Amino acid sequence: MTKRSPLSRELRRQPKQQRGKDRVEKILDAAAAVFDEVGYEAATTHLIAAKAETAIGSLYQFFPDKAAVFNAMELRHIERVKVMWTQTNTPEIVQLPLRPMIQAITGAVAQLFEQPVSRVVFIQFFGSRQIFQSIDESMTQEAINFMASIFKQRNPNLSAAQSSLLAEVCVHSGNAVVLSALRSPDLQHRQQLTQQIEDLLVSYLEPYIGDRISNNVMEVMICLHCQSQQLSRNGYRRGKQCYRCKDCGKQFVEKSKL
């Protein structure tokens, strides 16, 4: 049985055909534009319907009021963020050199905020938090946990507290610059700010999870099965870094000094 998304459970009526699903997406994108243009308080369902080029009755088929529309936007943003986290927390990305790894993550974030719904939800969270029903500070903590997991994978010698502290600094500083970029009307300025996030994170993280640190960690590892030094990281499990031997193909989590 297919698991329904949180958004589908919140809709007044579930669209069964693709045309109905497309209409919901169009309404959410239109709502993002309206909230961006006039603000949440001045926005109305009639303005949203007009922007979506749909009848007000069609909007009411799915949403009873603008609060429900905004909550659906929240849930859509949550879904997209979860997908982004899953797609970027992979061995292929985590094992990249530091700058390409940061580029992959910041690129995924930039792509996320190219979508009007996510961009408006993010901006509103830092200005009108009282209108939110599904997103709170726990999502920020989830982002910190996500980054801490990546840092721990790159350098298993970091303590959990160190990884969390590094992640907290990165998430909060990154959010501040992203917010400034999203609020800027100038495309070139937004791109410049996005580039600064990359430079900022690389410079800050280099002493802790930089390429030299990562390489040194790998140099002291040997396969527990065939003693090969040809290893690759293969995820972070039960509090320990998992490795895969490129020669024998077996996996292990224990470390062994040369």
N, C-alpha and C positions, 0 to 999 in steps of 0.2 A: 504494500500500500504506500502510495506516495505521500510524503510528509508535506503538509501545507506550510507555506511561509507565514511568519507573524503578520505580515500585511494582509494576506488573504483572510486571516481569522478576524481582522478588525473591520473589514468592509461590510457595509450594510447588506449588500447583495454581491454574491460571488459571480464574476463574469465567467461564463462557460465557454464562450467562443473567443477566438483570437481578437475579433473586432472589439469585444467588450474589454479585454485586457489592454488593448492598445488605447482605448478611450480613457481608461484609468490612468495610464502612463501620461497621456496628453494632459489630463486634468492636473496631475501632480506637477508636471513641468510648467503648466500655465500658472499654477498656484505659486510656484517658486518665483516666477517672473513678477507676479503681482505683489507678493510679500517683499521682494527686492525693491520694487518701484515705489510703493506707497507705505510699506510697513505693515506689521501684523494688525495693529489696531484699526487702521483705516481700510484694510482689505475686507471684501465681502464675497459671499459665494457668487453673487451676480457678476462681480468683476472677474472672478476666476472663470466662470462659465463663458463670459464674453471673450476672455483671452484664449480660452481653449477652443473657441468657436463651436461651442456645443450648447444645447438648450439647458436652462437651469434645471428642468425636470430630469434630464439625463444625469446631471451632477448629483441631484438628490437621490437618485437610484442607488448610488454608492456611498454618499457621505451626507449625514444629517446637517452638518454645519461646518464652518471653517476650522474649528478646533479639530474635528475629525480628519479633515483634509491635512492639516499640519501634522497630526499624529501619524497619518499614513506616510507622510514625507519622512518623519523620524525613523519609522520602521524600515522604509526603503533604504535610507542611509545606513542603518545598522546592518542590513543584509549585505550591502556593498562593501562595507568596512570588513566584515567577517570574511568575505570572499578574498579581499585584498590581503588580509593577514595570512590566510591559508596559502595563497599563491606565492607569497614572498618568503615565508618561513620554510624554505626547502633547502636540502643539502646543496643543490646546484647554485643557489644564491648565497647562502651563508658561507660557503667555502671560497667564494670569489675574493680577490684582493680587496682591501678595505674600501677604496674609492669606488670601484665598480659595484660593490655590494651596496654602498650608500646610494649610488646613482640608481640602482634597481629599485630600492625602497622609496626614495624621494620621487622617482619617476612614476611609480604606482600611485603614490599619494597625489601627485599632480594630475594624473589621469582621472582619479576619483573625483577631484574637484572641478574637472571640466564639465561634469554633469550638474545642471542647475540645481536639482534638488539637494544634492550633498553640499554644494557650495553655500546655499542659503541656510540650510540647517546648521552648518558649522558656524556661520557668521552670527545667526540668531542666538546660538547657545551662549555666546560671550556678550550678548547685549540684552536679551529678553528671556532669561532662563525660566521665568515664571510660566511661560506658555508651553513648556515641555511636559510631556506625559510619560515618555518611554526612555528618554536619555537623561542621565545624571552623571555625577562625578565617577560612578563606577566604571563608565566606559573609558574615562581617562586612565583609570587604574588598569583596565584591561590592556590598553595601549602600552602602558609601562611594563606590564608583565610580558607582553609580546616582544618588546625590544630587549628586555632583560634575558629572555630565553635565547635570543640570537647572540647576545654578548657572551653568555655562558657557554654556548656551543663553540664560539670562536676561541675562547680562552677558559678551559675548565678550571684553571687555577683561581679564577675569580670567585670570591665567596658570593653567596646569594644576596647578601646585603650590598656588596660592591656592585654587582650587576644591576640590582634594583635602583641604586642611587644614580649610576650612570644613565640608566634608562629614564629615570625621572627628570634629570636635567635635559636630556635630549628631547623628550616628549614636550615638556613645558616650553623650552626655548623654541623648538620647532613649531609648536602651535602658535606662539606669538608672532613669528615671522610669517607663517602661512596666513594667519589672520590679516596681517598688514598687506600681504600680497593680494589676497582675495578682495580686499576693500579698495585697492588701487584701481582707478579707471584706465590707467595707462598700461597697455599690454607689455611694452618693453620693460617698464619698471617692475611689473609682476615677474617677468622672466628673470630679471636681475636679482630680485629678492629670492626667488627659488634657487638660483645658483649659489647664493650666499648660504642657504641652509646646508647645501652639500658641503661647501668649504668649511663651514662652522663645525659640522658633525665630524668630518674627517680629522680636522685639527684636534678637536677635543678627545676623540676616541683613539687616536694613534698610539698613545702610551699604554693603553689598556688592551686593545684588541687589534692593533695594527699588524701589518704583514710580518714584521720581524718577530713579534710576540707569537703569532700563530705558527710561524715556521719553527720557532724554538720548541713550542709545545709538541709539534709533530715529530721533531727530530729525536725526542726522548721516548718515542713510542715504538714498540715492535709488536708484530702479530703474536698473540698467545698460542696460535696453532702451528704456524710455520716459521716464526721468527723473522718474517719479512718486514722491511721498513716501508714498503709501498702501501701506505694506508690512506684512507679518505674518511672524513667525518660522515656519519650516517644517522644524524638526528640526535636528539637529547631525550633520554628516557629515564624515568624514575630517579631523577636527580643526578644522573651521570651521563657523560658524553659517550655515545656509541660510535664505534669505528668499524669500518669494513676493509678487509684486506684485499688489495687489488690482485694479489697473486693467487691465493687459495679461495677467495670469495667468501670466507667466513666472517662473522661479526662477533664483536666482544665489547665490553664496556670497561673492563679493568685496565689499569695502566701498569706498565712494566718499565723500569729504568734500564737503560743500556749498561 
